[in-house]
Amino acid sequence: LVLMLLGVVVGAVFFLLGNEAEGYEVAGDILSVPKATNLFLAWNYILFGLAILSTLVFVCAGFVSTFNADKKKAITLLSVIIGFVLLFVVCWFLGSPEKIHIVGYDGTDNEGFWAQLSDMMIFITYVLLAGTIGTLVWGVVYTKLKK
């Protein structure tokens, strides 16, 4: 509840505080930027870090409790965890560190590590989306065949 309340406050500040007095010129157009953009981005980085940390904690705790109760199920869970790690590694190497050309942006955050990380996240999203759709279709087919 505290995180949700803070999220609402940060979102309200972002949308209600207004824009910078001077906008940025991008491809001949003036781009207005909200004053609280850095706060909003920092809050999203914090939430992303907390999501990763809580996921790792719950996966490790689940593995330990499953290992204590049923070692065979724990091995299955460990194989799923290893599969996800391999998915991340494969998607990392599929990504390209080459510079991404963005109109009006002259910084260096669109090449190297960050470009490859962005590609990795896109590829992981594609794989997980395909897996979700495949699981839904298989579930329907399996249910129909079982009747």
Secondary structure, DSSP 8 states (H G I E B T S, - for coil): -HHHHHHHHHHHHHHHS-B-SS-EEETTEEE--BTTHHHHHHHHHHHHHHHHHHHHHHHHHHHHHHHHH-HHHHHHHHHHHHHHHHHHHHHHHHS--S----TT--SSTTSTHHHHHHHHHHHHHHHHHHHHHHHHHHHHHHHHHH-
